[in-house]
Amino acid sequence: MQNRTLIEEAFERRTALTEDELRTLAPHVETGLEALDRGELRAANPVGGAWITDTFVKKLILLSFLTHSNAPSTSGAGQPKSYDKVPLKFEGWRDSDFEKARIRVVPGAIVRHGAHVAPGAVLMPSFVNIGAYVGAGTMVDTWATVGSCAQIGERCHISGGAGIGGVLEPIGDDPVVIEDEVFIGARSEIAEGVRVRRGAVIGMGVFLGRSTPIVDRASGRVFHGEVPENAVVVPGSRTDPRRPELSVYAAVIVKYADERTRGKTALNDLVRD
């Protein structure tokens, strides 16, 4: 992005920027938000088997709260109003815009400008925050939330009431990354920069943060901050080695996904079309 240096320098001086400087900066910030909205700029990018966080994106979003003023939405008759510094993604969209984007947006779905929704995605009544990326063919189900800068891969299913955590500060913290073809069960929470690798299945009511032990039942291996590829994870507990009379929460890998598991978690292609 051509304005990267300008944004980086402005962020370092954010507490000292004058009104004139903010007015000059505003169109450059908006250019960056448009790139986020189109999916050309991402908060984290896959490089080989790793994910590289781009802290520039968070700086851009945080600066937008200085360069933008609160304004009412232009929702149609009967639709809820909002008053915010970040406009809604679909404000002003026409039929042709949705047809070009090739997405389905069910009434009640809320997406903020600066979040990318790829073709084939389906948004049930849900919330997708600024800086998030929702991959092609993914369904964000009813009352699920996708937090700021979270990265969701292709053909995923974020089930009802699930929460994918967001992050803007601290600047250096990684966003949550859900890779392709992942199933997140109802009411689960994935936060604090956890990586869920391709094909994993997260059962209902699993809570994963950076310090949550993820125990492979078969091998005894313990993971932190990352769910292995194709792992099937359920909520569980394990004994506290310092206090054997106590057990603490843990997520447990009970197996690795097979065709039977895939059949239970697959979304019918008709839903996405």
C-alpha positions as CSV (number, residue, x, y, z in Angstrom):
1,M,0.0,0.0,0.0
2,Q,1.4,3.3,-1.1
3,N,0.4,5.2,2.1
4,R,1.9,2.6,4.5
5,T,4.7,4.9,5.6
6,L,2.4,7.8,6.1
7,I,0.1,5.8,8.3
8,E,2.9,4.3,10.3
9,E,4.4,7.7,11.0
10,A,1.0,9.2,11.9
11,F,0.3,6.4,14.3
12,E,3.6,7.0,16.2
13,R,2.4,10.7,16.6
14,R,-1.3,9.8,17.2
15,T,-1.6,11.7,20.5
16,A,-0.1,14.9,19.0
17,L,-1.9,15.1,15.6
18,T,-3.6,18.4,14.9
19,E,-7.0,18.8,13.4
20,D,-5.5,19.9,10.1
21,E,-3.2,16.8,10.1
22,L,-6.2,14.5,10.8
23,R,-8.2,16.1,7.9
24,T,-5.2,15.5,5.6
25,L,-4.8,11.9,6.9
26,A,-8.4,11.0,6.5
27,P,-8.5,10.1,2.8
28,H,-5.4,8.0,3.2
29,V,-6.9,6.1,6.1
30,E,-10.1,5.6,4.0
31,T,-8.0,4.2,1.1
32,G,-6.6,1.6,3.5
33,L,-10.1,0.7,4.9
34,E,-11.3,0.2,1.3
35,A,-8.4,-2.2,0.7
36,L,-9.4,-4.2,3.8
37,D,-13.0,-4.2,2.7
38,R,-12.0,-5.7,-0.7
39,G,-9.7,-8.3,0.9
40,E,-6.6,-6.8,-0.7
41,L,-5.2,-6.0,2.7
42,R,-5.3,-8.5,5.6
43,A,-4.5,-8.4,9.3
44,A,-2.6,-11.7,8.9
45,N,-1.3,-13.5,5.8
46,P,-0.5,-17.1,5.1
47,V,3.2,-17.6,4.2
48,G,4.1,-21.2,3.7
49,G,2.7,-23.0,6.7
50,A,2.8,-20.0,8.9
51,W,0.7,-16.9,9.4
52,I,2.4,-13.5,9.5
53,T,0.6,-10.7,11.4
54,D,0.5,-7.3,9.7
55,T,0.4,-4.8,12.6
56,F,-0.1,-2.0,10.0
57,V,-3.8,-3.0,9.8
58,K,-4.5,-2.4,13.5
59,K,-2.7,0.9,13.3
60,L,-4.9,1.9,10.3
61,I,-8.1,0.9,12.1
62,L,-7.1,2.7,15.3
63,L,-6.3,5.9,13.4
64,S,-9.7,5.7,11.7
65,F,-11.3,6.4,15.1
66,L,-9.4,9.7,15.1
67,T,-10.1,10.6,11.5
68,H,-13.8,9.6,11.4
69,S,-16.7,11.2,13.3
70,N,-19.8,9.4,14.5
71,A,-22.6,9.5,12.0
72,P,-26.0,7.9,11.8
73,S,-26.5,4.9,9.4
74,T,-28.7,5.3,6.3
75,S,-30.7,2.1,7.0
76,G,-33.9,1.8,5.2
77,A,-37.4,2.2,6.7
78,G,-38.0,-0.2,9.6
79,Q,-34.3,-1.1,9.9
80,P,-32.4,-0.4,13.2
81,K,-30.4,2.8,13.2
82,S,-26.8,3.1,14.3
83,Y,-24.5,6.0,15.3
84,D,-20.9,5.1,14.9
85,K,-17.5,6.0,13.5
86,V,-17.4,2.9,11.3
87,P,-20.2,2.7,8.7
88,L,-21.9,-0.6,7.9
89,K,-20.5,-2.5,4.9
90,F,-23.7,-2.8,3.0
91,E,-25.0,0.8,3.4
92,G,-25.7,2.0,-0.1
93,W,-25.4,-1.4,-1.8
94,R,-27.8,-2.2,-4.6
95,D,-28.9,-5.5,-6.0
96,S,-26.1,-5.5,-8.5
97,D,-23.5,-5.1,-5.7
98,F,-24.7,-8.2,-3.9
99,E,-24.9,-10.1,-7.2
100,K,-21.3,-9.1,-8.0
101,A,-20.1,-10.0,-4.5
102,R,-22.0,-13.4,-4.7
103,I,-22.8,-13.5,-1.0
104,R,-26.0,-14.1,0.9
105,V,-26.9,-11.8,3.7
106,V,-29.8,-12.9,5.9
107,P,-31.8,-10.1,7.7
108,G,-30.1,-9.3,11.0
109,A,-26.5,-9.8,9.7
110,I,-24.3,-6.8,10.6
111,V,-20.9,-6.3,8.9
112,R,-18.8,-3.2,9.5
113,H,-17.0,-1.5,6.7
114,G,-13.4,-2.7,6.5
115,A,-14.4,-6.4,6.8
116,H,-14.1,-8.6,3.8
117,V,-16.7,-11.2,2.9
118,A,-15.6,-13.5,0.0
119,P,-17.9,-15.0,-2.7
120,G,-20.1,-17.8,-1.6
121,A,-20.2,-16.8,2.0
122,V,-23.5,-16.9,3.9
123,L,-24.1,-14.6,6.8
124,M,-27.0,-15.5,9.1
125,P,-28.0,-12.9,11.8
126,S,-24.5,-12.4,13.1
127,F,-21.8,-9.7,13.6
128,V,-18.6,-9.3,11.6
129,N,-16.2,-6.6,12.9
130,I,-13.8,-4.3,11.1
131,G,-10.6,-5.9,9.8
132,A,-12.1,-9.4,9.8
133,Y,-11.8,-11.7,6.8
134,V,-14.5,-14.3,6.0
135,G,-13.4,-16.8,3.3
136,A,-15.2,-18.1,0.3
137,G,-18.1,-20.5,1.0
138,T,-18.0,-20.0,4.8
139,M,-21.2,-19.7,6.8
140,V,-21.3,-17.5,9.9
141,D,-24.4,-18.9,11.6
142,T,-27.0,-17.2,13.8
143,W,-25.7,-15.0,16.7
144,A,-22.1,-15.9,15.9
145,T,-19.5,-13.1,16.1
146,V,-16.3,-12.6,14.2
147,G,-14.1,-10.2,16.0
148,S,-11.9,-7.4,14.6
149,C,-9.0,-8.7,12.5
150,A,-10.0,-12.3,12.9
151,Q,-9.2,-14.4,9.8
152,I,-11.7,-17.1,8.7
153,G,-10.8,-19.5,5.9
154,E,-12.8,-21.0,3.1
155,R,-15.7,-23.4,3.5
156,C,-15.8,-23.1,7.3
157,H,-18.9,-23.2,9.5
158,I,-19.0,-20.9,12.5
159,S,-22.0,-22.4,14.3
160,G,-24.7,-20.6,16.2
161,G,-23.6,-18.4,19.1
162,A,-19.9,-19.1,18.6
163,G,-17.5,-16.3,19.3
164,I,-14.3,-15.7,17.3
165,G,-12.3,-13.2,19.3
166,G,-11.0,-9.9,17.9
167,V,-7.9,-7.8,18.7
168,L,-6.9,-4.2,18.0
169,E,-4.6,-3.7,21.0
170,P,-2.0,-4.5,22.0
171,I,-0.7,-3.8,18.5
172,G,1.7,-6.8,18.6
173,D,-0.9,-9.4,19.5
174,D,-1.8,-11.9,16.8
175,P,-5.4,-12.2,15.5
176,V,-7.3,-15.4,15.7
177,V,-6.9,-17.5,12.5
178,I,-9.3,-20.2,11.5
179,E,-8.0,-22.1,8.5
180,D,-9.9,-23.7,5.6
181,E,-12.7,-26.3,6.2
182,V,-12.9,-25.9,9.9
183,F,-16.1,-26.5,11.9
184,I,-16.6,-24.4,15.0
185,G,-19.4,-25.9,17.2
186,A,-22.2,-23.9,18.8
187,R,-21.3,-21.6,21.8
188,S,-17.6,-22.2,21.4
189,E,-15.1,-19.4,21.9
190,I,-11.8,-19.0,20.2
191,A,-9.7,-16.0,21.3
192,E,-6.3,-14.6,22.1
193,G,-4.7,-15.3,18.7
194,V,-5.3,-19.1,18.7
195,R,-4.7,-20.8,15.4
196,V,-7.1,-23.5,14.3
197,R,-5.5,-25.5,11.6
198,R,-7.2,-26.8,8.4
199,G,-9.9,-29.3,8.7
200,A,-10.2,-29.2,12.5
201,V,-13.5,-29.8,14.2
202,I,-14.2,-27.9,17.4
203,G,-17.1,-29.4,19.4
204,M,-19.9,-27.5,21.0
205,G,-18.9,-25.4,24.0
206,V,-15.1,-25.5,23.6
207,F,-13.2,-22.5,25.0
208,L,-9.7,-21.8,23.6
209,G,-7.4,-19.1,24.7
210,R,-3.6,-18.8,24.4
211,S,-3.0,-20.6,27.7
212,T,-5.7,-23.3,27.4
213,P,-4.1,-26.8,27.4
214,I,-5.2,-28.8,24.3
215,V,-4.5,-32.4,25.2
216,D,-4.2,-35.2,22.7
217,R,-5.9,-38.1,24.4
218,A,-4.0,-40.7,22.5
219,S,-0.4,-39.4,22.7
220,G,-0.6,-37.2,25.8
221,R,1.0,-34.3,23.9
222,V,-0.2,-30.9,25.0
223,F,-0.7,-28.0,22.6
224,H,-1.1,-24.3,23.5
225,G,-2.4,-21.7,21.1
226,E,-2.8,-24.0,18.2
227,V,-5.2,-26.8,17.2
228,P,-3.6,-29.3,14.9
229,E,-4.9,-30.1,11.4
230,N,-8.0,-32.3,11.4
231,A,-8.1,-32.6,15.2
232,V,-11.5,-33.2,16.7
233,V,-11.7,-31.2,20.0
234,V,-14.2,-31.4,22.8
235,P,-14.3,-29.7,26.3
236,G,-12.7,-31.6,29.1
237,S,-10.5,-31.3,32.2
238,R,-7.2,-32.6,33.6
239,T,-5.7,-32.9,37.1
240,D,-3.7,-30.0,38.4
241,P,-0.3,-31.5,39.1
242,R,0.3,-29.1,42.0
243,R,-3.1,-29.9,43.5
244,P,-4.1,-33.4,42.6
245,E,-7.5,-33.0,44.4
246,L,-8.4,-30.3,41.8
247,S,-9.1,-30.5,38.1
248,V,-8.8,-27.6,35.7
249,Y,-10.4,-26.9,32.3
250,A,-8.7,-28.4,29.2
251,A,-9.7,-29.0,25.6
252,V,-9.2,-32.6,24.5
253,I,-8.4,-34.0,21.1
254,V,-10.4,-37.2,21.0
255,K,-9.5,-38.2,17.5
256,Y,-8.7,-36.9,14.0
257,A,-11.4,-36.2,11.5
258,D,-12.5,-39.0,9.3
259,E,-15.2,-39.3,6.6
260,R,-17.9,-40.0,9.2
261,T,-17.0,-36.8,11.1
262,R,-16.9,-34.8,7.8
263,G,-20.4,-36.1,7.0
264,K,-21.8,-34.8,10.3
265,T,-20.3,-31.3,9.9
266,A,-20.6,-30.7,6.2
267,L,-22.7,-27.9,4.8
268,N,-24.9,-28.7,1.9
269,D,-23.7,-26.8,-1.2
270,L,-27.2,-25.7,-1.9
271,V,-27.1,-23.6,1.3
272,R,-24.1,-21.7,-0.1
273,D,-25.4,-21.2,-3.7
